[in-house]
Amino acid sequence: YLFDEQSVFKLKEKQRSALYKQNIGFVFQAYHLIDELTVCENIETPLIYQDMKSSERKSVVADILDRFQIVGKKDLFPNQLSGGQQQLVGIARALAANPKVILADEPTGNLNSKQAEEIMELFKMLNQQGVTIVQVTHSEKNAAYGSRIINLLDGRIE
């Protein structure tokens, strides 16, 4: 397949890895936060892989913490957060590096309805700015935010 007019199959492993690190943000259903890192450090992690200067990383992380209203949680570890807070950190981490593509697996499953709507509105805005969002969800309300919906039933596309 092609990504940004490049054949991914023709890329060497390091080139593919760089392509993923620079262009794709992942929102995992199970968060996959790093237990030994604080909220701040978890959000900063994808920026380190982008070879971003420390001062720039700190600025980006501060903006993201503010955007997601989790500044007060920045020094906490994942096990000190609720499921919804962990989910917000996972989403914040996925967006920190301004990816071109976001792959989101049940991105609002542990959020309250207000937070879920805010995240879906954020995804909608990002999509309008050219970010591709692939969301897997059981929520018809969340699916309705998409410009294209593909339904799966028993492993088959309907």
C-alpha positions, 0 to 999 in steps of 0.5 A: 500500500501507499502512504504519502505516495511511498510504497510501504512494502518497498521501504526498509524496516528502519524507514517503515519504523520512522514512517510510523513514528512520524505519522501515526498516533495510536489510541489503545483501548487498554491505554498501554501507558508505561507504568514507570513513567509519569503522565508528563513522561508518558505524553513526552515519549513519542516526542523523544522518538521524533528527535525533538529538542527537550525545550520544545518537548516540554512546551508541547507537553505543557500545551497538551496537558492544558488542552486535556485539563490534566495539568494537575495530574502531570506528576502522577503515575498511571496506577494513581489515575482512574480509567478515564484519566488513563484514557485521556493520557493515552489520547493526549500521547497519541496526539502529542506529535501531530500525527497524520493518521490516528488509529483509535480503538474505543477511544472514549470507552472509559470517559464520561459522556461530556469528555467523550463528546469533547474528544469526538469533537476534537477528532472531528476538528482534526479530521477537518484539518486533514488528519485521517482518523480510523476509529473502531467503536461499538458506539453508534454515536461515535461512529456518526462522527465519521465521514465513512462507516464500515460495519463488521458483523461476525468478522465480515464487512456488511 
